[in-house]
Amino acid sequence: MQRLFELSKERLKSTPMQFFRYLMSEIHWEDRLIGISGARGCGKTTLMLQHLKKNIKNTENALYVSLDDIYFAENHLVYFAEDFVKNGGKFLYLDEVHKYPNWSRELKNIYDNLPELKVVFTSSSALDIYKGEYDLSRRALVYEMPGLSFREFINLKYKKELLTLTLNEILQNKHQKIKDGLGTLKPLALFKEYLKYGYYPFFIESQKNYYVRLHSTINLVAETDLPSIFHFDYHSVQKIKKLLAVIARVAPYKPNIQKLAQQIGSTRDTLLKFLFYLEKARIVKWLGKDTFGINYLNKPEKLFLDNTNLMYALSDGNPNIGSIREVFFINQLAVKHSVNYPSKADFLIDKKYLFEVGGKNKTSKQIAGLENAYIAADEIEHTFKNIIPLWMFGFLY
């Protein structure tokens, strides 16, 4: 255990404290069992370490450990937690619980048997906390962490303190505080940067190698995370990679499930499961007509890659600009709002607002005569009537 304490202290020393994700202030940190779920590379580990470093005064009774450490190949987490408490431990921060085989049972045991211990853990987005071997839904409060919003990208790279906007503020043209906060910065230029490399915080470490690292992240999801969680073999991994290559080439699009299954050498049902896995891992995003969430029994109405950075990485840097705009819109809106596929327009938000997404010359033809209908237009700085700058929707979180 001493070695793990030393590793924990070293990680804390190197944890940056200049920038905090929006989720830091939304988590109820006083709860006894907190989960932070999200895609690889979105900053879950940093957030957890920042909370420890900022809020736990006595670090002797707090510990950060990663469950892919070799220590846990031969030692049970639950016994480790019991020893930690016996030695005065009060706060345990567990990274990558999906790498630990019996995560749900042992987290349940820890919660039930060690009421004096507070536990925070991170997991892959693909790990469904509520469908583990043992029920944690009544015990763990789990927060989903997306990648950086456009607002957070500006705050991180340009050292700004820009505030969030609600959807109503955007629709009502009440966003003077954003324009004031930007100062001399040009939002359209910043927006182009963000679309290419602003979604994952690790751009700050090396922008030059950003896409190399992004490709590596995608491979880790396909080759390590998904097989460990959903228990499939090497051949399935190869089919998932082939599927991802097809989606990257044509998304967003309305998929022909049978044809897509034939392209990767799979059955229809297996293909839908693969799409479900990729959606859970935040690699793809699928759009449906209902608001009851995704499942692999129903095909998506439209398929997208999860974010614009993935589009640039997987299309050799030259994706379709119309597709980029749509992916940005659904990616930013879906964090705090329901997004569905309508019979008219591109997107239906919160079962109330219709949106068409396009460039500065986009007309209102498709939404003429419809209530609560708007255009999210790229390449414009200011709102005019129902035409709203696309980049504004990057300030929702």
N, C-alpha and C positions, 0 to 999 in steps of 0.2 A: 504493500500500500504506500510505503514511503516513496517509491519510484513514481507512482501516479501523482502524489502530492507535488513532487518536483516538476513533473511535466505540466501539471496544472498551473503552477506559479510561472513557468516560462511562457505558457500561452497567454496568460494575463498580462505579462510585461509587454508583449508584442501586439496587444489588442489596441487598435486605434480608437480614440474617443472624440474625434473632431466632428463626426457625422453620425446621426442616429436615424434608422429607418422609422417610418411613420408608425409601424406596429408597436414600437417600444412604448408609446403612450396609450395604446389601446388594450394591451394585455393586462388582465387583473392578476398582478404578480403575487398577491397575497394568497391565492388558491394553493392547495397542497399538491396537486398534480396538474402540470401544464404541459401541453404538447405544442410544438411549433413545426408545422409541416410545410413543405415547399420544394420547388424544383432544385436540382443540384446547382450550386453556384449563386443562389439568390441572396445569400448572406445570413442564413439561419445561425450558423455557429458563431459568427461575429456578434450578432444580436444577443445571443445567450451569454457570451463572455463579457460583453459590455455591461449587461445588467449585473452580473456578478461583481465586476470591477467597480461599478458606480455605486451600488446599493448595499453590498455586504461589507461592513466595516472590518469585521474580524474574519479574515480569510482562512484562519486556522480551522474554522468549523464549516467551511464551504469548499467544495471540490468539483472540478470539471474533469470528466473522463470521456474518452471516445470508446464506444463498444466494439469497434473493430480492432482495438488494441489486443495484442497477443495474450495479455493477462486473462482476458475473458474467454479464451479458448479452453482454459482449464479450471476457471473459477466461476462459480455461479454469482450472478448479479445480486440476487436476494441475500446471499450470505455476506457478500461484500458490503451491501447497504447496512446489514445488521451490525457488522464490525465497525463500520463508519460511525453509526449512532452511538455505539458503546464507547467510542473514543471521543465523543463530544460533537460529532457531526450533526449539522442542522439543515444544510442546503446542498443538494446533490444535483449537478447539471450533467445530463447524459446526452452524448452526441451519437447520431446514427444508430438509433435503436433497431432499425430494420436489418442491421448486420448481426443482430443477436437472435438466435433461434427461438428462444422462449420468452420473448419480450412481453407479450400480453399477460401471460400467467404470472411472471415474476414482478411486473409492475403492479399487478393487482395485489399480490402478496405484500409488497412493500407498502402500498397505500393502506391496506387493511391492518397490517401488523406493526407499522412504525408511524403512528399518528403525529409524532414530534418532528418528522422529517418532511421537508418540502422538496419536491422533485420537479425539475424542468427537463424536458427531453425534446430532441429534434428527430424528425423522421423524413423519409422520402415522401413526396406527394402521392406516390403510388401505394403507400402503405395505408390501408383503410383501418383506422384505429377501432372503428365500431364493428369490424367483422373479424377481429382476432379470435384466437382460440378461447380466450376468456374475455368477458364483457367489461370494457372500460368506459362505456358511454356514460355511465352514471358517476364515474370517478374523475376522468380526465377532461379538462377543458382544452380543446384543440383549436389553434389558430392557423389559418392558411396564410402563408407569406408569399406574395408574388415577387417578381423582379422589380427593379426600380421603375417608378413612374417618370414621366417627362419632368415633372417638378423636382423629384428627388435627384434625378440626373443633374439638373442645373445646380441644385443646392450642393451636391457632392463635388462636382468638377469646378464650379465657379464660385464656391464659398458664399452662396446666397442663403437667405432665410425666407424663401417664398412660401406663402401660405396656401392651404388647399381651398378649393372651391366646391360647393355643392352643385349638383346637376341643375337645380333650380336657379342658382346664381348665374350659371353659364347661360341657361335659356333666357333669363331675364336681363342679360347684358350687364350684370353687376360684377364686373371683374376689373375695376380700376386698380384695386390693390395689387393685382398681378402685374399690370403695366407699370405701376409705380415701383414695384420691387425689382423688375427687370432693369430699370434704369436705362443705360446706354446699350445693353445687350439686345441683339436682334433675334426675336423668337423664331423666325423662319430658318435662320442659319443654325441656331441651336437645335431645332427640330430635325434637320437633316443629319446632324451629328448623332442625335439620340436614336434615330431609326436604324442607323448602321451599327452602333456599338454601345448604346447607353442602357441596355436593359439589365445586364448582369454587372454587379459592382466590381468584379475583378478587372474591368477595363482600366481602373485607376492604377493597377499594378503594371500593366504592359499593354498599351493599345496596339503596339506593333504585332504582338502574338495573340491578339484577342480571338481571332477566328480559329487559330490552331488549338487554343484551349477550349473553345466552344465545341469543336469537333471531338476533342478528347472527352468532354463532358457527355456528349451525345452517345459516344461509344460506351462509356461507363454505365450509362443508364440502360442501354440495350444489352450489354454483355454481363453486367454484374447486378444492378439493382433489380431489374424486372425478373430475371431468372431466380434470384434469391427470394423474392416475394411471391411470385406466382408459380414457381416450380415448373419451369419448362426447360427443354433441352437445347443443345447447340443448333440443331436444325431449325428450331423455332426462332432462335436469335437471328439466323441468317435471313429467314423470311421477314422478320420485323425490319431488318436493315433494308431489304429490298423494297418493302412497303414504304418505308420512310423516304427512300430515293424517288419512288413514284409520286408520292404526295408532294415532295419538295419541288418536283418538276411542274406540277399542274395546279396546286392549291393556290387560292381557294377555288373549289369547284363542287358541283353536285355529283357525288360519286355513284357510279354504277357498281354496286357491291359485287354482283356476280362476275362482272368483267375484271374488277380489281382483284378478286380472289384468284381468278385464272392467271392473271399476270404474275402473281407471286407463288403460284403452285399450291394453293390452299383451298379449303372449303369455305363456303359463305359464313358459317357459324364461327369458324376459327378466325377468319378475317375480322369479324366484328369484335371478337375478343381481343385481337391484337390492337385494333383501333382504340378499344376501351383502355388497354394497358398504356398506350402512348398518351392518351388523354389524361389518365391519372398521373402520369409522370411529367405532365406539362410540356410535352413535346409537340402534340397536336391539340387543336381545339375543334370540337364539333358543335354545330349549331342545329338545334331541333325546334320543333314547333311548340312543344310543351315546356313547362317550367319545373318539371319534377326530377330534373337531373338526368344524367346519362346512364344507360345500361346497355349491355351487349346483346339484348334481345331486339332492340330497335335501331334501325340504321339512321345515321345523321342525314339531315337535309343538305348540309353543306359542310365541307371540311376545310380547315385552315391549319397552317402552322401556328404554334402558340404565340410567337412574337416576331417582330420584324427583324431582329438580329439573327434569328434562326434562318429567316428567308435569305438574308444576304450571305450567311455562312454556307448554306446548302445549295445556293444557285450560282456559285462562283462570282458573287458580287454584282449581279445584274438582274435582279428580280423585276417583275412588272410593277410599275408605280401604282396602278389602280389596286392591285392586290395588296401592296404595302399599306396603302391607306386603310383598306378594310380591316386588315389584320391589326393595325394599331388601334383602330376604333374599338373592335370587340375585345381586344386585350385589356385596354384601360377601363372600359365600362363594366366588364364582367367581374371586377374585383368587388364592387359594392352594389351592383345592380343586376337584375335579371336581363338577359339578352336572348331574344328568340327570333326565329325565322318567320317573317310575316308574309301574307299573301301579296301585299304591295309594299314597295320600298325595300331597302337593304336590311334594316334591323328594326326590331320592336323592343323598346326598353321599358321595363317595369309594366308591361302590358298596357302601356298608355301612349308612349312617344314613338313616332315613326321617324326614321332617319334614312336619308340618302347620303352616301359618301362619295366624294369626287374631287376634282380639281377646281380651280378658281372660276372656270367657265361652266360649271355644272348648273343646269337649269332645274326649275321646279316642276317640270313636265310630269314626272312619275308620281309626284305627291300632290298634284293640283286638286283642290277641293277637299283634301283630307284634313281632319282636325289634328292638332298637336303634331304637326309634321314639320321637319326641319332638314336643312342641308348642312352637313359637316364638310366644309370646303378647305382643301389644302391651298397653300400659296397665297393666303390672305391674312392680314393682321387684325382686322377689325370686324365686328359683327354688323350686319346690315339686314334689318327685318328678321327673316327666319333663316338667314345664312350665317353660320357660325364658324369661326376659324377651327379647323380640325385640331390644331395643337392645343387649344384650350381644354380639350378633354383629357389631356395629360396632367391636369391639376386636381383630379378627383381624389387622389390619395397621396 
